[in-house]
Amino acid sequence: MAKAPVLTPRADDFPRWYQDLITKAELADNGPVRGTMVIRPYGYGLWERMQAEMDARIKETGTQNAYFPLLIPQSYFAREADHVEGFAPELAVVTHGGGKELEEPAVVRPTSEMIINDYFSKWVQSYRDLPLLINQWANVVRWELRPRLFLRTTEFLWQEGHTAHATYEEARDFAAHIQQHVYGDFLTNVLAMDFVSGRKTVKERFAGAVNTLTLESMMGDGKALQMVTSHELGQNFAKAFNTRYLSREGKQELVWQTSWGSTTRMIGALVMTHGDDNGLRVPPRLAQIQVVVLAIKGDEAVLAKVREIGDRLKAAGLRVHVDDRTDTPFGRRAVDWELKGVPVRIEVGPRDLENGTAMLARRIPGGKEPMPLDSLARLLPAILEEDQALLLAQSRERRESRTSDVSTIDKAVEAAGAGGWARIPWADLGEEGEARLAEHAVTVRCLVAADGSVPDADDAPGNVAVVARAY
């Protein structure tokens, strides 16, 4: 009788496979309030690594971290009409505190443009205060009607950057720099995740922005996921909060602003991009555990050797975990580490000691091979880099092979329905065509220039719309 698979096969039921993997790899659980989640230690370890990598890139731009309150006076949301209209359905409002009704209701932070701009208006006085570059790591609440762990939850973790500049050009260039050199570099070189870089249509633009830049990735089932966004806010919030500076010429001028963010959604993207029927596959540069060293049996010599190997690999700069829980069957432990996607397993038993070797199991390409014990520290760094590159190549090949160029709306809908993306000239689609696509649950993920670069305007000649079904 065939053994039941640990996970629902992706080809049978992709959403069920995703939920199975989140649970069995111990990434997260559903929280007690609908739409909330508990991030378990292994899942939070992934987020910590993402935070560290992105925080370093953010700080390289000169941006500093700060923190702003979770509760925002409701009156703030009346100051920028497009912004409040865009967020109104998602707001959670506190009306009582300390056993009394509040004089003014407070909104639980859905994003911080409002409260940060209130303080920017106090902190910015002259051109010497610019640019003002602030980022915060925080949680936000947006009441989600169709929750799914990591992808859409009522409460999630993120970073949100907010900046003020003296000129439109400086703000525009900073938003583009964040998109490409912070987020783009992180997705490519850490998450090993391919993407299309473009600008959102007016319909998909962030509420209150004059332009939204996005990076869109293809998941394992062919659907798109918006990974990160970077917004040009123009002077909309500066006008609402009267954020002005005294220019070098002695004139009072409104600042130009940006905001940009990334969230724990990236953990869900990691699962859906790199996961397979055996579980997660974590890119080595991201993995909090790059190598797990497993003792096959509770033999004292074996236990001593796995601990020695662990110390030697740590000294070589690798992130290592020694699994010497020999009271748990080896097969179960091996399956657990495979589910969690640890890039490399080093398996050591009595026979391996006799031969002076260990069994090397590579999670990303698959397969096992014996390797001399004295070669591990020397060879593993190159193996991990090879596996990192393989994940990126697989992600890129999926998107390229499942993206088709079409000339009609019907063909675009057909391509998206078949589990792929379509590229269609924006001049042939337009806002009317975008509305027709929406009737089939297909959206314009972004606009790109004919050469694949990010266009300077929504209506630039040669713009191409990338359309897909999306999470």
N, C-alpha and C positions, 0 to 999 in steps of 0.2 A: 504494500500500500504506500503510495507516494506521500512524502512528508509535506505538510501544509507549509506554505511560504511564511516567513516572518512578517513580511509586509504584503499588502495587496499589490499585485503587479501594476505598474504604471499604465500599461496598455489597457488594462481592464477597467480601471477607475482612478484617474489621476488625482482628483480631490481626496478620495479615500486613502490613496497611497500617501499623499502629503500629510494628512491627519495622523495616519499610522506612524509615519516617520517622526513627526514632532513629538508624539507620545513615547514611542519606544526608544528613541535616541535621548530621551529625557531632556528635551529642550524647553518645554513649557507645558503648563496646564491651564485650563479655563479658570478664571477667577470667580468669586462668589456672586458678583454683579454681572449681569449679562453684558458681554462685549469686553470685559476686562480679562487680563491674563496674569498668571504667575510665571515669571521667567525662572527656570530652574538653574542651578549652578553651571551646568555644562553650556546651556544656552547663553547665560549671562557672561560666561567666559569668552564666548565669541563676540558679544557686544563690547566687552572691555578691550579686546584686541582691536576691534573696529574703531572704538573711541580713540585709543592710543595712536593708531596710524593716521586717522583723520585730524586729530587734535594737533599733531606735529605739523601736518601740511597747512592747517589753518593758521597756526602761529607763524609759519614762515612768511605769510602775507603781511605780517605786522598786526594782525588781529589779536585782541586780548579777550580772555574769558571774564564774564561777570555773571551775576544772578539777579533776576527780577522776580517779584511776587507772583505766586500762583493765582491769587484772587485779584481781579481787575474790576474797578467800578463799572457798572453797566453803562453809565453815561458816556464813557470813553468811546463806546461802539457806535455812538450816534454822530461822531465827528467825521467819519469818512464813509459816505453812503454806499459806494460799491463794495467796500470791505464788509460792512455790517450785513448787507444783503447777501453776500456770498457765504457768510458763516452762520447766519441766523438759524437755519434748521439744525445745526450741529451743536448749538450752545447748551452748556449745563449751567444753570443759574442757582446761586445760593440766596435764599430769601430769609433764612433764620439763622441766628448764631447766639450762643449763650442763653438759649431759652427765650429769646426775644426776636421779633420781626426786625430785620435790618432797615435802617432809614433809607438806604439805597441798596438794591440787590447787587451782588457781586458775581461776575462771570468767572467760572473756572477756566483758566488759560487755554484757549484753543490755538493760539499763536500770540506773539508778543509785540506785534507792530504797534498796537495802541499804547501800551504802558511804556515801552522803550522810547517811542517818539515823544511822549510827555517829558521824559527825562532828557532826551536829546535837546529839546527846546530850552532846557535850563542849562545844559552843559556847553552848548555851542554859542559863543559870543562873537568870535572873530575868525578870520581866515587862519589864524594860528592854531585854532582848535580842530582844524580839518586836515586830512580826513579823520573821522572818528570811526573806528573799526571795533565792533563789539560782537562777541559770540557767547551764547550760553548753552550749557548742557542741562536739559530739564525734561520734565514730563508734560504732556498736554492732554486735554480731554476734548474729544469731538464725538458727539453721540452717534454711534454707528448702528445702522438698522440691520446690516447683514454682516455680522462679525466673522472673521476668520483669523486664527492665531497668527500673529506677526504681520499679516497682510492688511487687515482692517480691524482694529480694535478701538474701543471707546477711549481707553487710555493707552498711550504709547510713549516711548522714550525717543528723544531726538537731540540734535543740535540745531540751533537757529542763529544765523549770523545777521547782523543789522549794521549798516554803514551809512555815513553821511559824507558827502563830497562837495567840493566847490563848484564843479562843472558837470554838465550832462556827460561829456566825453569820459571824464574820469570815472563816474559811476558806471557807465556802460561798459567800459573796459574792465572794471573790477568784477562786475557780475560775470563777464565772459571768462575772466581769469579763474574765478572760483569754479565755474562749470568745467573748464578744461584741465586746469593744473592742480586743483584740489580734488574734486570729485572724479574727473576723468582718469587722473593718474592713480587714484585709490582703486577705482573699479578695475582698471587694467592690470596694475602691478601688484595688488594685494588680493582682491577678490577673484582675479583671473576671469573677469566677466566682460564679454563683448557688449557693445552698445551702439546706438545711433544717437548722434548729438544734433539737436535741432531747436527750433523755436515753436512754442505752442500757438495754436490759432487763437483768435479773439475769444471764441467760445470756451476754450480750455484754459485760458490764461488765469493766473492767480488773481483773486478778487482785490482790486485796488492797484494792480501793476499796469505798467504800460507795455511791458514785454516780459515773457517768461521763457527762460532757456531750460531745456530738459535733456536728460540722458535716459534713453529707453532701451531695455534689454528684453531679449526673447527667452521665455521660460521653456522648460522641457516639453510642454504640450503645445508650443507654438504661440501661446498668448503673450501679450506684451505686459511689462510692468514698468511703471514710471519709477526710476530708481532715486533720482534727486532732482531738485529744481533750483534755479537761481533767477531771481526776479529783479528787473529794473523797475523801481517804483516811481521814477520821475520825480515830480514835486507834489504829488497828490497828498502824501502824509505831511510834508513840510507845510503846505497850505492849511491843512486841518489843524495842525498843532503850532502854527506860526514859528517854525524853526528857521531862524534867519541868522546870518553872520555878517559882520562888517568886513567888506572886501578891502583889498589893498588900496583901492581907489577911494575908500571912505564911503561906499554905498552899502545900504542894507539889502542883502540878497537872500533868496530862499535856497536852502541846500537841495542837492540831488541825492537820492537814496537807493540802496539795494537791500534785499533780504534773500536768504538762501538757507536750505535745510536738507537734512538727511535723517532717516529714522530707523527704528528697529525692523521696519519692513525689509531691510537688507538681509536680515537673517532668513526671512521667508524666501527671498530671492535666491539666497545661497542654496537653500534646500532644493528649490524648483529648477535651478540652473544646473547644478552639479550632481544632484542626487541620482541614484539608480535603484534598481530593484533590491539591492542589498543594503541600502541606507544612504547616509550622507557621505559626500566626499569633500573634505575640507582642504582648500588650497594651503600648501605648506607654509607660505608666508603669513597666512592668517592664523593657522592652527595654534591654539594654546598648548596642545600636545602634538608635537610633530612626530615623535617616535614613542611607542610604548614597548617596553621590554617585558615579555611574559615568561614566567617560570612555568614549564609544563607540569612538573611534579615537585612535591615538597622535599626533594632530596637536598640535604644541607649544602652539598657542593654546588648544586644548581642554583639555590637561593643566593649563595655567596657570589656566584658568577654573574647573575642578572643584576645584582646590586653594584658590582664592580663595573659592569658594562654601562649601567645607568650613569654612574659617576663620571666615567670616561667620556661619554657622549655629552653630558652637561658641560664638562670642561672644554669640549670642542665647540661650545656655543649653541647647542641644540636644546630645544624645549622637550624634556623627556619625562615620562612617568614609568615607574617600575611597578608592574603588577605581580606581586608575589602572594596573591590570595589563593593559595593552593587548596584551601578548603572548599573553593568553588570550582566545579568542573572546568577544565581547560576549554572545551568546546563552547561552553556558554560564554566564557569570558572573551574568546576570540570573536564570536558573533556580536557581542555587545560593542567591542571596539570597532568592528566593521560597521555596525549601525551608526556609531558616532563619527565615522569618517576619518579617524586618525590616519594620516598619510602612510605611515610605515609601522609594521609590527616586527619586532625581533623576538622569535620564539626559541627558547633554550630548554633542552631536556638532557638527561644523562648521556644519551647517544651522541648528542651534539658536542658535549664536553669531551668525549673520547676522540671525536674527529677534529676538535679545534674549530668547529664551525657553529653557526646559528642559522636558523631558517628565516629568511627575509621575505615578508609578505608585503607587497605594495598595493595599497588600497585603490589608487587612482587608475593605473592601467590594468590592475589585477595580476594574479600570478604569484608564485613563490619560487625561491631559489636559495640554495645554501650559500653562505658567504663566510670566509675566514673571519674569526673573531677579531684578529688584529687589523683587519681592513675596514671595519665598520666606521670608525671615526673619520677615516680618510675619505671613504666613498659616499657616505650618506649625504653630505651637503650637495654634491652634484646630482644625486638621485632625486632629492627633494626639488631642486631647481628644474630638473627635467619634467617632473610631474606637475609642477606649477605651470610650465609652458604648455603642457599637454591639455590641461583644463581650459586655458584660454583659447587654444586652437580649436578644441571641440565646441566651445561656446560660439566662436566666430563661424565655424563651418555650419553649425545648425542654422544660424541666422541667414547666412548667405544662400544656403541650399533651399531654404524655405521662404525666401522672399522673391516675389515675381513682379515684373513690370506689367501694368495693365493700362488700358485706355478707357474703360467704361466702369461705371459704378457697379453694375451687375458682376463684372469680373472681379472687382475688388471684394465684394461681399462673398463671392464664391471662394476666393483665395483665403479669406479670413475664416470662413466656415470650415475649410479643409485643414485648419491648424497651421496657418502661415500668415505672413505679412504681405501686403501689396504696396507698390509704389505707383502713384497716379499723378499726372500733372495737376497742380493746384488750379491752373487756368481752366482745366476741364471739370474740376470738381467744385470748387468754390463753396460758399456757405450753404447754398441750396443743396448741393451734393452731400455736404457734411451732415445736414439734417436728414437726408435720405438714408445715409449710412447708419445713423443713430437708430432708425426704425428696425434695423437688423442687429442691434447691439454691437455695432462696429464704430470705432472712433478714429479720428485723425490723431495719431500719437504725437506727430510733430511735422513741421515743414523743414525741408532741407534744400540747399541749392543743388543745381544740376550736377555739380562736381562732388557732392556729398558734404560740403562745408555748411556752416550755419549761415542762413541768409540774413541780410541787413534789414529786411522789411518783409511784412506779411505778403505783399503783392509784388515782390521783386521778380523780374522776368526769369522764367525757367524754374521757379520753385516747384518742388515735388512734395506731395503729401504722402507720408508713411502711415498706412492705416492697418488696423488690426483689432481683434477682440482683446480685451485687457482685464487685468485684475484691478 
